[in-house]
């Protein structure tokens, strides 16, 4: 991940940024995902903590050379005073409600789990499929083993789901 700070403006709100078009944020870094760049930000008033903004939904308004050394979101409060009360002093990620290792894709892991498991009529199968999805989503980000441990855990939960489906059939 590139660690240079940039100043971005949201041009198209989606997911957590819906309705925040025009908001200017300081980035903490950016990462290339396929053909897209995702900017890491700590949006004001967002209880979930650190988020990504896709490059198709924002514009860079200041490059690293234009930003004073050590700058934070504070200088931009004057641009959007309505958000000034919501800018968090502590940008430490919320490890309970929204851990960063589940925030690395276009969709929140919990939303993907909810959508996919809704199709299972058996609660035990849904639980195991959901756990497998959770481990797969965080695998490349949580540990320093290339995702091996979490992929093994996901496989185990899929084994539980497959066994249960085999036992109960198509009920």
C-alpha positions in Angstrom: 0.0 0.0 0.0 1.3 3.4 -0.9 1.6 5.5 2.3 1.6 9.0 0.8 -1.2 11.2 1.9 -3.5 12.8 -0.7 -6.5 15.0 -0.5 -9.5 13.6 -2.3 -13.1 14.8 -2.9 -15.9 12.3 -3.1 -17.7 12.7 -6.5 -20.0 9.8 -6.3 -21.3 8.5 -3.0 -21.8 4.8 -2.6 -22.2 2.5 0.4 -20.9 4.3 3.4 -20.3 7.6 1.5 -23.8 7.9 0.0 -24.9 11.5 0.3 -21.3 12.7 1.0 -20.6 14.0 -2.5 -18.2 17.0 -2.3 -16.7 15.9 1.0 -12.9 16.4 1.0 -10.9 13.8 2.9 -7.2 13.2 3.7 -6.1 9.7 2.6 -3.8 7.5 4.7 -2.6 5.6 1.6 -3.9 3.9 -1.5 -3.8 0.4 -3.0 -4.3 -0.9 -6.5 -7.1 -3.4 -6.9 -7.2 -4.7 -10.5 -7.8 -1.6 -12.6 -8.9 0.5 -9.6 -7.2 2.4 -6.9 -8.7 2.4 -3.5 -7.9 5.3 -1.1 -7.9 4.6 2.6 -9.7 7.3 4.6 -11.2 7.8 8.0 -14.5 9.5 7.2 -16.0 11.9 9.7 -19.0 10.6 11.6 -18.5 7.1 10.3 -18.8 4.8 13.3 -17.2 1.9 11.5 -13.8 3.5 11.2 -11.4 3.4 8.4 -12.9 2.9 4.9 -11.9 2.7 1.2 -13.0 5.1 -1.6 -12.7 3.8 -5.1 -11.0 6.1 -7.6 -14.1 6.1 -9.8 -15.9 7.7 -7.0 -13.5 10.5 -6.1 -11.0 13.0 -7.5 -7.6 13.8 -6.2 -7.5 17.5 -5.3 -4.0 17.6 -3.7 -1.0 15.5 -4.2 1.5 14.7 -1.5 3.8 17.6 -2.5 0.9 20.0 -2.0 0.1 18.8 1.6 2.0 20.2 4.6 4.2 17.6 6.4 2.2 16.1 9.2 -1.1 17.4 8.0 -4.3 15.6 9.2 -8.0 16.1 8.5 -8.0 19.3 10.6 -7.1 21.8 7.9 -10.1 20.6 5.8 -12.7 21.3 8.5 -13.1 24.8 7.1 -14.1 23.3 3.7 -16.9 21.3 5.3 -17.8 22.9 8.7 -20.9 20.7 9.0 -18.6 17.7 9.5 -16.2 19.4 11.9 -17.9 17.9 15.0 -17.6 14.4 13.6 -13.9 14.3 12.8 -12.5 11.8 15.2 -9.4 12.7 17.2 -8.4 9.0 17.4 -8.2 7.3 14.0 -7.5 3.9 15.5 -9.6 1.3 13.7 -12.6 -0.1 15.5 -11.6 -3.7 15.9 -15.0 -4.8 17.2 -17.6 -3.2 14.9 -15.5 -2.9 11.7 -12.0 -4.5 11.7 -9.9 -3.3 8.8 -9.2 -6.9 7.7 -12.9 -7.1 6.7 -12.9 -3.7 4.9 -10.6 -4.4 2.0 -13.1 -5.0 -0.8 -15.9 -3.2 -2.5 -18.5 -4.7 -0.2 -18.4 -5.2 3.6 -17.9 -8.9 4.5 -20.9 -9.0 6.8 -23.2 -7.8 3.9 -21.8 -10.5 1.6 -22.4 -13.1 4.3 -25.9 -11.9 4.9 -26.8 -12.0 1.1 -25.3 -15.4 0.4 -26.5 -17.3 3.6 -30.1 -16.0 3.1 -30.4 -18.7 0.4 -29.9 -21.6 2.8 -32.9 -22.9 4.6 -30.9 -24.8 7.2 -29.4 -22.6 9.9 -26.4 -24.8 10.5 -25.5 -24.8 6.8 -25.9 -21.0 6.6 -23.7 -20.6 9.7 -20.9 -22.7 8.3 -21.0 -21.1 4.9 -21.0 -17.7 6.5 -17.9 -18.6 8.6 -16.1 -19.9 5.5 -16.9 -16.6 3.7 -15.6 -14.6 6.7 -12.3 -16.5 6.7 -11.8 -16.2 3.0 -12.5 -12.5 3.1 -9.9 -11.8 5.7 -7.3 -14.4 4.6 -4.9 -12.2 2.8 -5.0 -9.4 5.4 -5.2 -10.9 8.9 -2.0 -13.0 9.3 1.4 -13.0 7.7 1.1 -16.5 6.2 -0.3 -15.6 2.8 -3.8 -16.6 3.9 -3.0 -20.2 4.6 -4.4 -20.5 8.1 -7.7 -18.7 7.2 -8.1 -20.7 4.0 -7.7 -23.9 6.0 -10.4 -22.7 8.5 -12.7 -21.8 5.6 -12.2 -25.3 4.1 -13.1 -26.9 7.5 -16.4 -24.9 7.7 -17.2 -25.9 4.1 -16.7 -29.5 5.1 -19.2 -29.1 7.9 -21.7 -27.5 5.5 -21.2 -30.2 2.8 -21.6 -33.0 5.4 -24.9 -31.4 6.7 -26.3 -30.9 3.2 -25.4 -34.5 2.3 -27.3 -35.7 5.5 -30.4 -33.6 5.1 -30.7 -33.5 1.4 -32.7 -30.8 -0.4 -35.2 -29.9 2.4 
